[in-house]
């Protein structure tokens, strides 16, 4: 699972979350805890991932607070 920092402004603030497993992926967001894009996961797996997002929302938010996008960008050079 990969977690972005807080993105967006005003009422559109969210955290993007990315899940992958071999050739499968799913992208979702917090606070709505919904998968917005996926490939390879079954409907049941998507439901489980959304439940995971909801159940672990607070922990995911704490992880996102640790993300420093500027540091990530500059370390690529």
C-alpha positions in Angstrom: 0.0 0.0 0.0 1.2 3.5 -0.9 -0.2 6.6 0.7 0.1 10.1 -0.6 0.2 13.2 1.5 -2.8 15.4 1.7 -3.8 16.7 -1.8 -6.4 19.2 -2.9 -7.8 22.4 -1.4 -10.7 23.3 0.7 -13.5 20.8 0.7 -11.6 18.7 -1.9 -8.8 17.6 0.4 -8.1 13.9 0.3 -5.4 11.3 0.6 -4.8 8.9 -2.3 -4.1 5.3 -1.5 -2.7 2.8 -3.9 -2.9 -1.0 -3.5 -1.1 -3.5 -5.8 -0.7 -7.3 -6.0 1.3 -8.6 -8.9 -0.8 -7.5 -12.0 -3.7 -6.1 -10.0 -4.1 -2.6 -8.7 -6.6 -0.4 -7.0 -6.6 3.3 -6.2 -8.8 4.9 -3.6 -9.0 7.9 -1.4 -9.7 9.0 2.2 -12.0 10.4 3.5 -14.6 8.7 1.3 -13.0 5.3 1.6 -13.9 4.3 -1.9 -11.9 2.7 -4.7 -11.9 5.0 -7.7 -10.0 2.9 -10.2 -8.9 -0.7 -10.3 -7.8 -3.5 -12.5 -7.8 -7.3 -11.7 -9.4 -7.2 -8.3 -12.8 -8.9 -8.0 -15.8 -6.9 -6.7 -15.5 -8.8 -3.4 -11.8 -7.8 -3.1 -12.7 -4.2 -3.8 -15.3 -4.3 -1.1 -12.7 -5.7 1.3 -10.2 -3.0 0.4 -12.9 -0.3 1.0 -13.6 -1.8 4.4 -9.9 -1.8 5.1 -9.8 1.9 4.2 -12.7 2.6 6.5 -11.5 0.5 9.4 -7.9 2.0 9.2 -8.8 5.5 8.2 -7.2 7.2 11.2 -3.9 5.2 10.8 -3.8 6.0 7.1 -4.3 9.7 7.9 -1.4 9.6 10.3 0.8 7.9 7.7 -0.2 10.6 5.2 0.9 13.3 7.6 4.4 11.9 7.5 4.7 12.2 3.7 6.9 15.1 2.6 6.2 15.6 -1.1 9.1 18.0 -1.6 11.6 15.6 -0.1 10.2 12.8 -2.3 10.5 15.0 -5.4 14.1 16.2 -4.7 15.3 12.7 -3.9 14.5 11.5 -7.4 17.3 13.7 -8.9 
